[in-house]
Amino acid sequence: MTGPVGAPRRLARVSGVGDVEATAIATIRALAMDAPHQANSGHSGTAMALAPLAHVLWTRILRYDPDHPEWPDRDRFVLSAGHASILQYTMLYLTGSGLDLDDLRQFRQWGSRTPGHPEARHTPGIEVTTGPLGQGIGNAVGMAIAERWLRSRFGADLFDHHVFAICSDGDLMEGISHEAASLAGHLGLGRLVAVYDDNHITIDGETELTLSDDAPARFRAYGWHVEELGEMAEDLDGLEAALRRAMAVEDRPSLLVLRSHIGWPSPDLTDTAAAHGNPFKADEITRTKERLGVPDELFHVPGEVLDWYREVARRGVTEREAWDERYAAAGDRRAELEACLGERPLPGWEAALPSFEAGTSLATRQAMAKVLNATLPGVPGLLAGGADLTGNTGTKLEGEAGQVQSRQHPEGRQIAFGVREHAMGAAMVGMAMHGGVLPVGGTFFVFSDYMRPSVRLAALSRAKVVFVWSHDSVGLGEDGPTHQPVEHLASLRAMPGLRLIRPADANETAVAWRVAVESLGPTGLVLSRQGVPVLEGTAGAPVERGAYVLDSDDDPQVVLLGSGSEVHVCLEAAGVLRAEGRRVRVVSFPSWDLFAEQPEDYRDAVLPAGVPRVSCEAGSTFGWSRYADRSVGIDRFGESAPGNEVLAHLGITPERVAEEARALLTGAHGRDGRTTP
């Protein structure tokens, strides 16, 4: 695949440009070498190859205002090939969009605004956190869903923009990109334009080592508009024309396949794997800069280039100011519009939260559906769906609001994601980071494994999404161990930035939903398949505090801790122990994350020092030693049988909890105690 680079030339083979633009592109390529070289870390080759494309995007295509990077009607740009972050940082600097030259000098250093891969809410102008390959494509699909829905809801005078993405060979190899592309094609997301950087190089070498797909044919089969641009990476006018043709396609997403040459115009590293993951050495930079016709100085930026970029970038100011006037005149749309853009519900929305009568029985997933639909009018940005499990997970909307979003009905608030947990998670993150919508997506808890990379990026970027995970334990029954989660609670509790709530009953579910809607960042709601009793004292319970005293004797001798469907098991165990004359406290513990945020005096009041504790949860006991002296749980996979039988055989019973409490009270206890079968 590697071919001759050709004889050295000034301003390496850029066509269709004047002197300033040619020098500008050479400057981008020089900075793409300088920053990784100074950091002794980073990826120069892709950024060098795509310098003309980036130049065209930021100077001829993208609509943005560098002084207002969060303008709601700006075009969105997603660098799915996040390893080429220096390219995006360079453009943000050159266009005056929040970075300066010192930020480039601090590339990949502690505390800098230019980390190794783009991070949203950390670096101005970065829309989504990318780097794990394939995720950015899924994010871009979600952004396109959000744009179309907002346009259909509030009108094209307020929302009328495009989503652009750059993806790599690695992005298209990852399975998530297949799911996301299929979903985007099915939905006909015409405002999505992706450029596939077909440079034929991965870390291990030429892509032919591992890849023989016909990517254009695959995307055509998904329903995309596809253009194979060939050797156009240096043709600015050709790139602009291709992008504009794609933007004109309204009924389906577009893929532009661009054959680029990684590391161009390096004399030795063009079209090599060495140009991908390693910073260029000083002598290679010197020789490449000679070809580029730029001074052999670190971070040299000609004044006329910087002035030209800053002037071009101001073109978006007029459009943003005109949008501001239209927004100010939004009239009766204004309240809902402000709520959507502010990621908040309408004032007084919580009054619609239902309350459930103690003594009745309802699966928390069923309660979720009731809560969701009751509060839907007060959460105008809410879009809900599931991975072919919408009804099963409590994420099905009723009535007119339940119109499924499609090409024919872009206004639909119900999203049928299909059996695509990977893409659903990434699209939800993209929707949230686009702004204007609150995405809610459901699947079985065991399949959170499929979503985990997206959940992690939601936490890292503080995306306001609600993951609804139902069928939360072996209590789901006959589907057996392939569908019965065991280690998932412990695993997701270990993830920083994820608010995980496992409500005990329908009333706690209502409050958990309120917490999710009113809080920033991602929330995971972990819900039962089986019916659980509505408990006394849970209506309006302080779920936002993570744990609270649900039932207690004065001066308790033992504390029983439970989450979700095991809280009622603890209450029944308390009854057994009280019949024996023992004083018991029962604590409902829906969220470790929220409890850890509480003041020490509150935590001490709920869990008094010196009082032994037993936890009960139908999942791994890992981590419960933080709060409990003994743990009743399940540290093995489940079995296929009716749910109540599986729970009984695996020891999730009041009798077992009472037995462990007795052991503590008689002195046979220790913090390392576990009582799993």
Residue pairs with C-beta under 8 A, 6 or more apart in sequence:
1 200
1 201
1 206
1 208
1 271
2 206
2 270
2 271
2 272
3 271
5 264
5 265
5 266
5 267
5 270
6 13
8 267
8 290
8 291
9 291
10 291
10 292
10 293
11 22
11 23
11 25
11 26
11 292
11 293
12 26
12 29
12 234
12 264
12 265
12 291
12 292
13 234
13 265
14 21
14 22
14 25
14 26
14 52
14 234
14 236
15 234
15 235
15 236
15 237
16 235
16 236
16 237
16 238
17 25
17 236
20 304
20 305
20 308
21 55
21 59
21 236
21 308
23 293
23 294
23 302
23 304
23 305
24 55
24 94
24 305
24 308
24 309
25 51
25 52
25 55
26 292
26 293
26 294
27 94
27 294
27 300
27 301
27 302
27 305
28 47
28 51
28 54
28 55
28 87
28 90
28 91
28 94
29 47
29 48
29 51
29 264
29 265
29 288
29 292
30 289
30 292
30 294
30 300
31 86
31 90
31 104
31 299
31 301
32 44
32 47
32 48
32 51
32 86
32 87
32 90
33 44
33 48
33 279
33 280
33 285
33 288
33 289
34 104
34 285
34 298
34 299
35 42
35 86
35 89
35 90
35 104
35 105
35 107
35 108
35 114
35 299
36 42
36 43
36 44
36 86
36 107
36 108
36 279
36 280
37 44
37 279
37 280
37 281
37 282
37 285
37 298
38 105
38 107
38 298
39 107
39 108
39 109
39 279
40 279
41 108
41 116
41 279
42 85
42 86
42 107
42 108
42 116
42 279
43 83
43 84
43 85
43 86
43 276
43 277
44 86
44 263
44 275
44 279
44 280
45 199
45 201
45 262
45 263
45 266
45 269
45 275
45 276
46 81
46 83
46 84
46 87
46 168
46 197
46 199
46 260
46 262
46 276
47 54
47 84
47 86
47 87
47 90
48 262
48 263
48 264
48 265
48 266
48 275
49 197
49 199
49 233
49 260
49 261
49 262
49 263
49 264
50 84
50 87
50 166
50 197
50 233
50 260
51 87
52 233
52 234
52 235
52 236
52 239
53 166
53 195
53 233
53 239
53 258
53 260
54 87
54 88
54 90
54 91
55 91
55 236
56 236
56 239
56 240
56 243
57 77
57 91
57 164
57 243
58 91
58 94
58 95
58 309
58 312
58 313
59 309
59 312
59 313
60 236
60 240
61 75
61 164
61 240
61 243
61 244
61 247
62 74
62 75
62 77
62 164
63 73
63 74
63 75
63 161
63 316
63 319
64 71
64 74
64 75
64 97
64 313
64 316
65 71
65 74
65 316
65 317
65 319
65 320
66 95
66 96
66 97
66 98
66 313
66 314
66 316
67 317
68 320
69 97
69 98
69 124
69 125
70 435
71 320
71 323
72 158
72 159
72 323
72 341
72 435
72 436
73 158
73 159
73 160
73 161
73 320
73 323
74 161
74 316
74 320
75 161
75 162
75 163
75 164
76 127
76 140
76 143
76 147
76 161
76 162
76 163
76 164
76 434
77 88
77 127
77 163
77 164
77 165
78 127
78 128
78 130
78 136
78 137
78 139
78 140
78 143
78 163
78 164
78 165
78 166
78 430
79 85
79 87
79 88
79 118
79 130
79 136
79 165
79 166
80 130
80 133
80 134
80 135
80 136
80 137
80 139
80 140
80 165
80 166
80 167
80 168
80 171
80 194
81 130
81 133
81 136
81 166
81 167
81 168
81 170
81 171
81 197
82 117
82 118
82 129
82 130
82 131
82 132
82 133
82 136
83 117
83 131
83 168
83 276
83 277
84 166
84 168
85 114
85 115
85 116
85 117
85 118
85 131
86 104
86 107
86 114
88 118
88 125
88 126
89 99
89 103
89 104
89 107
89 114
89 123
90 104
91 97
92 98
92 99
92 123
92 124
92 125
92 126
93 99
93 100
93 101
93 103
93 104
94 301
94 305
94 306
94 309
94 310
95 309
95 310
95 312
95 313
96 309
96 310
96 313
97 124
97 125
97 313
98 123
98 124
98 125
99 113
99 114
99 123
99 124
99 125
101 299
101 301
103 112
103 113
103 114
104 114
104 299
105 299
106 112
106 113
106 114
107 114
108 114
108 115
108 116
113 122
113 123
113 124
114 123
115 122
115 123
116 131
117 129
117 130
117 131
118 126
118 128
118 129
118 130
118 131
119 126
119 129
119 460
119 461
120 126
120 127
120 128
120 129
120 433
120 461
120 463
121 461
121 462
127 139
127 143
127 433
127 434
128 136
128 139
128 143
128 429
128 430
128 433
128 457
128 461
129 457
129 460
129 461
130 136
130 139
132 453
132 457
133 168
133 170
133 171
133 173
133 174
134 170
134 171
134 172
134 173
134 174
134 175
134 176
134 177
134 180
134 426
135 176
135 426
135 429
135 453
135 454
135 457
136 165
136 167
136 171
137 165
137 167
137 171
137 176
137 177
137 180
137 181
137 194
137 426
138 176
138 177
138 179
138 180
138 422
138 423
138 425
138 426
138 427
138 429
138 430
138 454
139 426
139 427
139 429
139 430
139 433
140 163
140 164
140 165
140 180
140 192
140 194
140 430
141 180
141 181
141 183
141 184
141 189
141 192
141 253
141 423
141 426
141 427
141 430
142 426
142 427
142 428
142 429
142 430
142 431
142 432
142 433
142 434
142 439
143 163
143 192
143 430
143 431
143 433
143 434
144 163
144 184
144 189
144 191
144 192
144 253
145 187
145 189
145 383
145 405
145 415
145 427
145 430
145 431
146 430
146 431
146 434
146 435
146 436
146 437
147 159
147 161
147 162
147 163
147 191
147 434
148 189
148 191
148 410
149 383
149 405
149 410
149 411
149 412
149 413
149 437
150 158
150 159
150 340
150 436
150 437
151 158
151 159
151 160
151 410
152 410
152 411
153 411
154 330
154 333
154 336
154 337
155 333
157 326
158 323
158 326
158 327
158 330
158 333
158 337
159 436
161 191
162 191
162 192
162 193
162 247
163 191
163 192
163 193
163 434
164 193
164 194
164 195
164 243
165 192
165 193
165 194
165 195
166 194
166 195
166 197
167 177
167 194
167 195
167 196
167 197
168 196
168 197
168 199
169 197
169 198
169 199
169 200
169 201
169 202
169 207
169 211
170 202
171 177
172 196
172 213
172 215
173 210
173 211
175 422
176 422
176 423
176 426
176 453
178 218
179 420
179 422
179 423
180 420
180 422
180 423
180 426
180 427
181 218
181 219
181 222
181 224
181 253
182 222
182 418
182 420
182 423
183 417
183 418
183 420
183 423
183 427
184 192
184 222
184 224
184 253
185 219
185 222
185 223
185 224
185 252
185 253
186 222
186 223
186 418
187 405
187 406
187 407
188 223
188 251
188 252
188 253
188 406
188 407
189 252
189 253
190 249
190 250
190 251
190 252
190 253
190 254
191 250
192 253
192 254
193 243
193 246
193 247
193 253
193 254
193 256
194 253
194 254
194 255
194 256
195 243
195 255
195 256
195 258
196 215
196 255
196 256
196 257
196 258
197 258
197 260
198 215
198 257
198 258
198 259
198 260
199 259
199 260
199 261
199 262
199 271
200 206
200 207
200 208
200 259
200 271
201 207
201 262
201 271
201 272
201 273
201 275
201 276
202 209
202 210
202 273
202 276
203 273
203 276
203 277
204 210
204 273
205 273
206 273
215 255
215 257
216 226
216 228
216 255
216 257
219 226
219 255
220 226
223 252
224 252
224 253
224 254
224 255
225 246
225 249
225 252
225 253
225 254
225 255
226 254
226 255
226 256
226 257
227 242
227 245
227 246
227 254
227 255
227 256
227 257
228 257
229 238
229 239
229 242
229 256
229 257
229 258
229 259
230 259
231 259
232 238
232 239
232 242
232 258
232 259
233 239
233 258
233 259
233 260
233 261
233 264
239 258
242 256
243 256
246 254
246 256
247 254
251 407
261 270
261 271
262 270
262 271
262 272
262 275
262 276
263 269
263 270
263 271
263 272
263 274
263 275
264 270
265 288
265 291
265 292
266 275
266 280
266 284
266 287
266 288
266 291
267 284
267 287
267 288
267 291
268 284
268 287
269 275
269 280
269 284
280 288
285 296
286 296
289 295
289 296
290 296
294 300
327 337
330 337
335 346
336 346
336 380
339 345
339 346
339 379
339 380
339 381
340 380
340 381
340 436
340 437
341 435
341 436
343 381
343 435
343 438
343 464
343 520
344 517
344 518
345 375
345 378
345 379
345 380
345 517
345 518
346 377
346 378
346 379
346 380
348 378
349 375
349 377
349 378
349 379
349 517
350 375
350 378
350 514
352 374
352 375
352 377
352 378
353 371
353 374
353 375
353 510
353 511
353 513
353 514
354 370
354 371
354 374
354 510
355 507
355 510
355 539
355 540
356 362
356 367
356 505
356 506
356 507
356 510
356 534
356 539
357 534
358 533
358 534
358 535
358 536
358 538
358 539
359 533
359 534
360 506
360 533
360 534
361 531
361 532
361 533
361 534
362 505
362 506
362 531
362 532
362 534
363 527
363 528
363 529
363 530
363 531
363 532
364 394
364 470
364 503
364 505
364 506
364 508
364 509
364 527
364 528
364 532
364 564
364 565
365 392
365 393
365 394
365 468
365 470
365 471
365 527
365 528
365 529
366 394
366 506
366 531
367 394
367 503
367 505
367 506
367 509
367 510
367 527
368 393
368 394
368 395
368 468
368 470
368 509
368 513
368 525
368 527
369 394
369 395
369 396
370 506
371 509
371 510
371 513
372 382
372 384
372 394
372 395
372 397
372 440
372 513
373 397
373 398
373 399
373 401
375 513
375 517
376 382
376 397
376 401
376 413
379 438
379 517
381 436
381 437
381 438
382 413
382 437
382 438
382 440
383 405
383 413
383 414
383 415
383 431
383 437
383 438
383 439
383 440
384 390
384 395
384 396
384 397
384 413
384 414
384 415
384 439
384 440
384 441
384 442
385 395
385 414
385 415
385 416
385 417
385 424
385 440
385 441
385 442
386 392
386 393
386 395
386 396
386 416
386 417
386 424
386 441
386 442
386 443
386 468
387 417
387 418
387 419
387 420
387 421
387 424
387 441
387 442
387 443
387 447
388 416
388 417
388 418
388 419
389 442
389 443
389 444
389 470
390 396
390 414
390 416
390 442
392 442
392 444
392 470
392 471
393 442
393 443
393 444
393 468
393 469
393 470
393 471
393 527
394 442
394 468
394 470
394 527
395 440
395 441
395 442
395 468
396 402
396 414
397 413
397 414
401 413
401 414
402 413
402 414
403 409
403 411
403 412
403 413
403 414
404 412
404 414
404 415
404 416
405 411
405 412
405 413
405 414
405 415
405 416
406 412
415 439
415 441
417 423
417 424
417 427
417 441
421 443
421 447
421 448
421 450
421 451
422 450
422 451
422 453
422 454
424 441
424 443
424 451
424 454
425 441
425 450
425 451
425 453
425 454
425 455
425 458
425 467
426 453
426 454
426 457
427 439
428 439
428 441
428 454
428 458
428 463
428 465
428 467
429 454
429 457
429 458
429 461
429 463
429 465
431 437
431 439
431 465
432 438
432 439
432 458
432 463
432 464
432 465
433 461
433 463
438 464
438 465
438 466
438 517
439 465
439 466
440 465
440 466
440 468
441 465
441 466
441 467
441 468
442 467
442 468
442 469
442 470
443 450
443 451
443 468
443 469
443 470
444 469
444 470
444 471
444 476
444 483
444 485
445 469
445 470
445 471
445 472
445 473
445 485
445 488
445 526
446 471
446 482
446 483
446 484
446 485
446 488
448 455
448 467
448 469
448 485
448 488
448 492
448 524
449 488
451 467
455 467
455 492
455 495
455 498
455 522
455 524
456 495
457 463
458 465
458 467
458 498
458 521
458 522
459 495
459 496
459 497
459 498
459 521
459 522
460 497
462 497
462 520
462 521
462 522
463 521
463 522
464 519
464 520
464 521
464 522
465 522
465 523
466 516
466 517
466 522
466 523
466 524
466 525
467 522
467 523
467 524
467 525
468 525
468 527
469 488
469 524
469 525
469 526
469 527
470 527
470 528
470 529
471 479
471 483
471 485
471 527
471 528
471 529
472 485
472 489
472 502
472 526
472 527
472 528
472 529
472 564
472 565
473 484
473 485
473 528
473 564
473 565
473 618
473 619
473 647
474 484
474 486
474 618
474 634
474 638
474 639
474 643
474 646
474 647
474 650
474 652
475 528
475 529
475 530
475 565
475 618
475 643
475 644
475 646
475 647
475 652
476 483
476 484
476 529
476 530
476 643
477 529
477 530
477 640
477 641
477 642
477 643
477 644
477 645
477 646
478 640
478 641
478 642
478 643
479 640
480 638
480 639
480 640
481 637
481 638
481 639
481 640
484 637
484 638
484 646
485 619
486 619
486 620
486 634
486 635
486 636
486 637
486 638
487 619
487 620
487 622
488 619
489 500
489 502
489 526
489 563
489 617
489 619
489 620
490 619
490 620
490 622
490 623
492 498
492 500
492 524
493 500
493 592
493 593
493 623
494 623
497 521
497 522
498 521
498 522
498 523
498 524
498 593
499 515
499 516
499 519
499 521
499 522
499 523
499 524
499 591
499 593
499 594
500 523
500 524
500 526
500 591
500 592
500 593
501 512
501 515
501 516
501 523
501 524
501 525
501 526
501 543
501 590
501 591
501 594
502 525
502 526
502 527
502 563
502 564
502 590
502 591
503 509
503 511
503 512
503 525
503 527
503 543
503 564
503 590
504 532
504 535
504 538
504 550
504 562
504 563
504 564
504 565
504 567
504 568
504 588
504 590
505 532
505 533
505 534
505 535
505 538
505 567
505 568
506 534
507 534
507 535
507 538
507 539
507 540
507 541
508 538
508 541
508 543
508 588
508 590
509 525
509 527
511 540
511 541
511 542
511 543
511 544
512 523
512 525
512 543
512 590
513 525
514 544
515 523
515 543
515 544
515 594
516 523
516 525
526 564
528 564
528 565
529 643
530 565
530 643
530 644
532 564
532 565
532 568
533 568
535 550
535 567
535 568
535 571
536 551
537 550
537 551
538 550
538 588
541 548
541 550
541 588
542 548
543 590
543 591
543 594
544 594
545 594
545 595
545 598
545 602
546 589
546 590
546 591
546 592
546 593
546 594
546 595
546 596
546 597
546 598
547 561
547 587
547 588
547 589
547 590
547 591
547 594
547 595
547 606
547 607
548 587
548 588
548 606
549 585
549 586
549 587
549 605
549 606
550 567
550 571
550 586
550 587
550 588
551 571
551 574
551 584
551 585
551 586
552 584
552 585
552 586
553 578
553 583
553 584
553 585
554 583
555 583
556 583
556 584
556 585
556 608
556 611
557 582
557 583
557 584
557 611
557 612
557 665
558 577
558 582
558 583
558 584
558 585
558 611
558 612
558 613
558 614
558 661
558 664
558 665
559 584
559 585
559 586
559 587
559 607
559 608
559 611
559 612
559 613
559 614
560 570
560 573
560 574
560 584
560 585
560 586
560 587
560 613
560 614
560 615
560 616
560 657
560 661
561 570
561 587
561 589
561 613
561 614
561 615
561 616
561 624
561 627
561 628
562 568
562 569
562 570
562 586
562 587
562 588
562 589
562 615
562 616
562 617
563 588
563 589
563 590
563 617
564 590
564 617
564 618
565 618
566 616
566 617
566 618
566 652
567 586
567 588
567 589
569 616
569 652
569 653
569 654
569 657
570 586
570 616
570 654
570 657
571 586
572 654
573 584
573 616
573 654
573 655
573 657
573 658
573 661
574 584
574 586
575 654
576 654
576 655
576 658
577 584
577 658
577 661
577 662
578 584
582 661
582 665
584 661
585 611
587 606
587 607
589 595
589 615
589 627
592 623
595 603
595 606
607 613
607 627
612 629
612 630
612 661
612 664
612 665
612 669
613 627
613 628
613 629
613 630
613 664
614 628
614 629
614 630
614 631
614 632
614 657
614 660
614 661
614 664
615 621
615 624
615 627
615 628
615 630
615 631
615 632
615 633
616 631
616 632
616 633
616 652
616 656
616 657
617 624
617 631
617 632
617 633
618 633
618 634
618 647
618 650
618 652
619 633
619 634
620 633
620 634
620 635
621 631
621 632
621 633
621 634
621 635
621 674
621 676
622 635
624 631
624 633
625 631
625 671
625 672
629 664
629 669
629 670
629 671
629 673
630 660
630 661
630 663
630 664
630 669
630 673
630 674
630 675
631 673
631 674
631 675
631 676
632 651
632 652
632 656
632 657
632 660
632 675
632 676
633 652
633 674
633 675
633 676
634 650
634 651
634 652
634 676
634 677
635 674
635 676
636 650
636 676
636 677
638 646
638 650
639 646
639 649
639 650
641 649
647 653
649 677
650 676
650 677
651 675
651 676
651 677
656 675
660 673
660 675
663 669
